[in-house]
Structure formats: C-alpha cells, structure tokens
C-alpha cells in the first residue's frame, strides 16, 4: 500500500520518513497542496532502481541486435569476457 504524506511532514517528521524508506525499502509519496509532488526513496533503493533500469536497457539493446542480426556469437562474447576478467573456461552442463 502506498505511503502518502503531506509536505509539512518532511519538516516535522523527517527521521520517521527516512526510517520508513530504509526499513521498508518502499517509496514515500509527498503531496503539496493536496496533489502529488515528490517521491522519496533511500539512496540504496534508488541505486537498485537505477541499476535495474540500466540492465533493462542493455537487455533491450541485445534483443534489438538479435532481431536485426547485428550482434555477435555468444561464444565470441564469452571468450572476450574470459580474457578481460580472467574467468576460467565455463564447462557446459552434461
């Protein structure tokens, strides 16, 4: 369920709002004059959200490459990753 608070609560109950965002990992919606104005998240949750968005964008880019046949073979990609990051060969399941 959404947590909605008036903007005055930022001044009067900041610590309570901050604790809620950190403990529940959920946003708090702030209203101004009865209308939606801001959405507050903890830094950690914001970073997670941004990381997820970036991952989705990369996946969409990969899907686009697959559909337009502009990608490269998976074996080439994994060989590059092994060289770049020092991974050992990954054996395929039997």
C-alpha positions in Angstrom: 0.0 0.0 0.0 1.3 3.4 -0.9 2.6 5.7 1.9 1.4 9.2 1.2 2.4 12.1 3.4 2.0 15.9 3.2 5.0 18.1 2.5 4.9 19.5 6.1 5.9 16.0 7.3 9.3 16.5 5.7 10.0 19.2 8.1 8.1 17.8 11.1 8.8 14.0 10.8 11.9 13.7 8.6 13.5 11.0 10.7 10.3 8.9 10.7 10.0 9.1 6.9 13.7 8.3 6.5 13.5 5.3 8.8 10.4 4.1 6.8 12.2 4.4 3.5 15.3 2.5 4.8 13.4 -0.2 6.7 10.7 -1.0 4.2 12.6 -0.3 1.0 9.5 1.4 -0.3 8.9 5.0 -1.6 7.0 7.7 0.3 4.8 9.9 -1.8 4.8 13.6 -0.8 1.9 15.8 -1.6 1.9 19.6 -1.9 -1.5 21.4 -1.6 -3.2 18.0 -1.8 -1.5 17.0 -5.1 1.4 14.6 -5.8 4.7 16.4 -5.8 7.7 14.2 -4.8 8.6 10.5 -4.4 11.2 9.7 -1.7 13.5 6.6 -1.7 16.5 5.7 0.3 19.8 6.0 -1.6 20.3 2.2 -1.6 16.8 1.7 -3.1 17.4 4.4 -5.7 20.7 2.8 -6.7 19.0 -0.6 -7.1 16.3 1.0 -9.2 18.8 2.8 -11.5 20.8 -0.5 -11.8 17.7 -2.4 -12.8 16.8 0.3 -15.4 20.3 0.1 -16.8 20.2 -3.7 -17.0 16.8 -3.5 -18.8 18.2 -1.0 -21.3 21.2 -3.3 -22.0 18.8 -6.3 -22.4 16.7 -4.3 -24.9 19.8 -3.4 -26.8 20.8 -7.0 -27.0 17.3 -8.0 -28.2 17.4 -5.4 -30.8 20.8 -6.6 -32.0 19.4 -10.2 -32.2 16.4 -9.1 -34.2 18.5 -7.1 -36.7 21.2 -9.7 -36.7 23.9 -7.1 -35.8 25.1 -9.0 -32.7 28.0 -11.4 -32.4 28.1 -15.1 -31.5 27.8 -15.9 -27.8 31.0 -17.9 -27.9 32.9 -14.8 -29.0 31.4 -12.7 -26.3 32.2 -15.2 -23.6 35.7 -15.7 -24.8 36.2 -11.9 -24.6 34.8 -11.9 -21.1 37.1 -14.7 -20.1 40.1 -12.8 -21.4 39.1 -9.4 -20.0 38.1 -10.6 -16.5 40.3 -13.7 -16.1 37.5 -16.2 -15.9 38.3 -19.8 -16.4 36.5 -21.8 -19.1 33.0 -22.5 -18.2 32.1 -26.1 -18.8 28.7 -26.7 -20.3 26.3 -29.0 -18.3 26.1 -32.6 -19.5 
